[in-house]
Amino acid sequence: MKKLVGFFSILSFAVFAAFLFIQATPDRITTANDLEFMQDAVPAKAMETGKAIYNGKGNCFVCHQPTGVGVPGVFPPLAKSDFLLADKKRAIVQTIYGSKTPITVNGVKYPGGIMTNVPMTDQEVVDVVNYTLNSWGNKGGVVTLEEVKAARKK
Ligand code: HEC
């Protein structure tokens, strides 16, 4: 009988500890809710504006496709692009100026030079880059107006 009481007190302690752990976890690990919150770092309205530039004035969709998948070997993908997601500042420069040198995106080589760049305001660059960084499953963070201004000076 003593053994049984001991067993139950350990069991109830374990249940209590598990309860505490579950209560505490959302603060420490990335849950689905946290991911939603991170996406919200770019306000919905700014995402809309970015999307409109991507599929309109910026012409991005013509080459990179509305779904960001690109055309392998010709136009690199932006969706899940290791190149895009590795370096936000480089993404800004790429969006403003394009690139003349060959690059490798997700293991596929692109010859460089074909990207045409429509003149955009700094704010338009912010919105379209943030749209690409946070669309099609990308979780690439956020760029600021200051970062775009700094990229222009170079
Ligand atoms: C005429 C076709 C074309 C248009 C329009 C275009 N791109 Fe590109 N883009 C390319 C090509 C080609 C490359 C690869 C350049 C290289 O090889 O150096 C590229 C590369 C990129 C990259 C880096 C590589 C990657 O896939 O992550 C980013 C970011 C990018 N483009 C964003 C944009 C954005 C944003 C727009 C619209 C404002 C845009 N592009 C418009 C053709 C285009």
Residues whose N, C-alpha, C, O or C-beta is under 5 A from the ligand:
A	BS01	HEC	G58 N59 C60 C63 V74 F75 P76 P77 L78 S81 F83 L84 A91 Q94 T95 S99 K100 T101 P102 I103 V105 Y110 P111 G112 G113 I114 M115 T116 V128
